[in-house]
Amino acid sequence: MKHQQSRLGILWSFTRPHWRTVAGGLGLALVGSATGLASPLVTKRVLDTLEGSASLTAPIVALVGLLIVGSAISLWQWILLGTLAERIVFDARASMVRRFLRARVGEITSRPTGELVTRVTSDSLLLREAASSSLIGLINGSIMLIGSLILMGVLDLPLLGTTMVAITIVVTLFVLLMPGIAKAQEAAQGAVGHLGGSLEAALSAIRTVKASRAEDRQEERILDDARDSATHSIRAVRRTAVAWVIAWSGMQFAIVVILGFGAWRVSEGSLPVSSLIAFLLYAFGLMGPITEISQNLTTLQSGLAAAGRIRELANIDQEATLHPSPVAGDAMASRAGGDSIMELRDVTVSYGPDLEPAVNRVSLAIPRLGHTAIVGPSGAGKTTLFSLMLRFIEPDSGQLLLDGQQYASLSHHRIRRELAYVEQETPVVPGTIRENLLFTHPDATEDEIWRALREVMLEEMVLNLPLGLDTSLVTTEVSGGQRQRIALARAILRPTAVLLLDEATAQLDGLTEAAIQRCIRDRSVRSAVVTIAHRLSTVIDADRIIVMDDGKIRAAGSHEELLRTDDLYRGLVEALRIADRQPAIGAMVSG
């Protein structure tokens, strides 16, 4: 019971901002119910008039008036509640999208993407009726039911007693069936989330799936989730069907009993025929509120399950955005107080309380100008170091500083405004080439865009496309190397204090790589460039090389110095069979 009350509170939280509209819809529903309740009494008056000499005009006009008013109110209510439902769905989706995009990176990457998408697309739809019309329907149906029973009691108490027995049986069975329907609905929605996650993962790795001849295995895994969803949905459908049949059959049987009992009372002279007909109209009308109540209870169960799944996302940790930014302007002005643009001071971080630190007591200063390369075997902590710099994760201990200011005093937005980042997978943003390039610098001019494309040797390729910069990257096949260059052009388009590259040349041919290396060298003259180096050509060109191992900085220096003094660095070079000061061929082990 407490669980259901909690879920109702969650559902009401989506409806509360629109309470005025809900109140208006409820008012319209009650007026519509009043017209429905008045119709059998007016009908009785018509029948009574037939037995006398009074005019039928007034009761007939009253019936037509009730019909017109009821129809107008129904139309108004339908539009009002339909609009409300869509607004609630939009609000729920907006809150989830906002929470996803402002969440800590680890909170999103630790969850299947497909399941998060399902919360926004599928679960939010289940709120449509539950958070808008179902609550109104329950209240209206209950009032309609109670009003009908009161008026039936006015017409004939013995017949009302017979009706109450049937309603009590139907309601009792409904109450017993509702928890099972709710559990089945929630389980079905959970399975849909797993289905979305599995399908998204398979489609994202479709080339690997096909190359591994794993289509059948992946299909079976995904269909297992689909079967699970279908099983729970079928269970919910069966229980809902039983509930509906009980309601319909119970009321039909009650009407038969009422008709027989009422006919006997008419034959005994205890009940006028007009009262029996009016009572039967109310009895037939009871199917309306009972159906409305049962239908809205079923809808409400689905909505409660969806509201609970959506509200679970409230536990996703958000990035802090309220820290003041003491330095104004688009880029931090160089200060005479220090040579370092970024510093890590005795920083330690781990990905779990029982796990070994991924970075352990690291201290590192990044010069304002120049190229710093970070190398090391897999698991050395290189990627974690970038995540710390970009504030994707927070250190367990130690401090990070940007231009002499502690990270804790700056917002995430303020820090990232000074950093440009190219990740190893180099994903393209859905949209056109122009939209991708403007992603980090929306105010860039056309000349700046083409200059960036020229630096990464993409100008000719884009010029040869029929739509040029407006070519969609969703429908156009883009190679890994082209994705890397688009991502790099996007990064260098905006002037920043630090450029972070998770090996921007890993998928490039020799000529293009040489051009990109020139681009990096030019950038390092104006700002800091930090690369995670997977190719030795990047290392050789660096002004300073940081060697990491087991979460710690083991050595630092130039290529020549490290070859002489560090066994691990020498082993990395020798493993690739690259002579001293020769261009790199192949890739270093990534971290």
Secondary structure, DSSP 8 states (H G I E B T S, - for coil): -HHHHHHHHHHHHHHGGGHHHHHHHHHHHHHHHHHHHHHHHHHHHHHHHHHSS--SHHHHHHHHHHHHHHHHHHHHHHHHHHHHHHHHHHHHHHHHHHHHHHB-HHHHHTS-HHHHHHIIIIIHHHHHHHTTHHHHHHHHHHHHHHHHHHHHHHH-HHHHHHHHHHHHHHHHHHHHHHHHHHHHHHHHHHHHHHHHHHHHHHHHTHHHHHHTT-HHHHHHHHHHHHHHHHHHHHHHHHHHHHHHHHHHHHHHHHHHHHHHHHHHHHHTTSS-HHHHHHHHHHHHHHHHHHHHHHHHHHHHHHHHHHHHHHHGGGGS-B--------S-SSS----TT-SEEEEEEEEEE-SSTTS--SEEEEEEEEESSEEEEEE-STTSSHHHHHHHHTTSS--SEEEEEETTEEGGGS-HHHHHHTEEEE-TT----SSBHHHHHTSS-TT--HHHHHHHHHHTT-HHHHHTSTTGGG-BTTTS---HHHHHHHHHHHHHHS--SEEEES-TTTT--HHHHHHHHHHHHHHHHHSEEEEE-SSHHHHHH-SEEEEEETTEEEEEE-HHHHHHH-HHHHHHHHHTT--TT----S-----
